[in-house]
């Protein structure tokens, strides 16, 4: 079953389809939709996962990086 994601990219509202078999999470899906390369981001996430004790560090880093890239208001749409 496909899901939908709504988000803002540089204050422009967007909506895309999301399939779990194609993307690991909704953040990778929206980055792919906007053509953003996440190679450096993903390597930094792996380093944070290895050194931090909880998932809050990874979540905070993800939220800050995606805000820096221009994303905001990222949500799954319930149908």
C-alpha positions as CSV (number, residue, x, y, z in Angstrom):
1,X,0.0,0.0,0.0
2,X,1.5,3.3,-1.0
3,X,1.5,6.2,1.4
4,X,1.7,9.9,0.7
5,X,4.1,12.5,2.2
6,X,3.4,16.2,2.5
7,X,6.3,18.7,3.1
8,X,7.5,22.1,2.3
9,X,10.7,22.7,0.4
10,X,11.9,26.3,0.5
11,X,8.4,27.3,1.7
12,X,6.7,25.7,-1.3
13,X,4.2,23.0,-0.3
14,X,4.8,19.6,-2.0
15,X,3.2,16.2,-1.9
16,X,4.7,12.8,-3.1
17,X,4.0,9.1,-3.0
18,X,6.0,6.9,-0.7
19,X,6.8,3.2,-1.0
20,X,8.7,1.4,1.7
21,X,10.3,-0.9,-0.8
22,X,11.9,2.0,-2.6
23,X,13.1,4.2,0.2
24,X,14.3,3.5,3.7
25,X,12.3,6.4,5.3
26,X,10.3,9.5,4.3
27,X,13.4,11.7,4.6
28,X,15.2,9.8,1.9
29,X,12.1,9.9,-0.3
30,X,11.7,13.7,-0.1
31,X,15.4,14.2,-0.7
32,X,15.2,12.0,-3.8
33,X,12.2,13.9,-5.0
34,X,14.1,17.2,-4.8
35,X,17.3,15.7,-6.3
36,X,19.4,16.1,-3.2
37,X,22.4,13.8,-2.7
38,X,22.4,12.3,0.8
39,X,25.8,10.5,0.7
40,X,27.5,12.8,3.2
41,X,24.4,13.0,5.4
42,X,24.1,9.2,5.6
43,X,27.8,8.7,6.5
44,X,27.4,11.3,9.3
45,X,24.3,9.6,10.6
46,X,26.2,6.3,10.8
47,X,28.9,8.0,12.8
48,X,26.4,9.5,15.2
49,X,24.7,6.1,15.6
50,X,28.0,4.5,16.5
51,X,29.0,7.1,19.1
52,X,25.7,8.2,20.7
53,X,23.8,6.3,23.4
54,X,20.3,7.1,22.2
55,X,18.3,7.8,19.1
56,X,17.7,11.4,20.1
57,X,21.1,12.5,18.8
58,X,20.3,11.1,15.4
59,X,16.8,12.6,15.3
60,X,18.1,16.0,16.3
61,X,20.9,15.9,13.7
62,X,18.3,14.7,11.0
63,X,15.9,17.5,11.9
64,X,18.7,20.2,11.8
65,X,20.2,19.0,8.5
66,X,16.9,18.8,6.7
67,X,15.9,22.2,8.0
68,X,19.3,23.5,6.7
69,X,18.5,21.9,3.3
70,X,15.2,23.8,3.1
71,X,12.7,21.2,4.2
72,X,10.0,21.8,6.8
73,X,6.6,20.4,7.9
74,X,7.3,16.8,6.9
75,X,4.4,14.4,7.6
76,X,2.8,11.2,6.4
77,X,-0.8,11.8,5.1
78,X,-3.4,9.4,6.6
79,X,-5.8,8.1,4.0
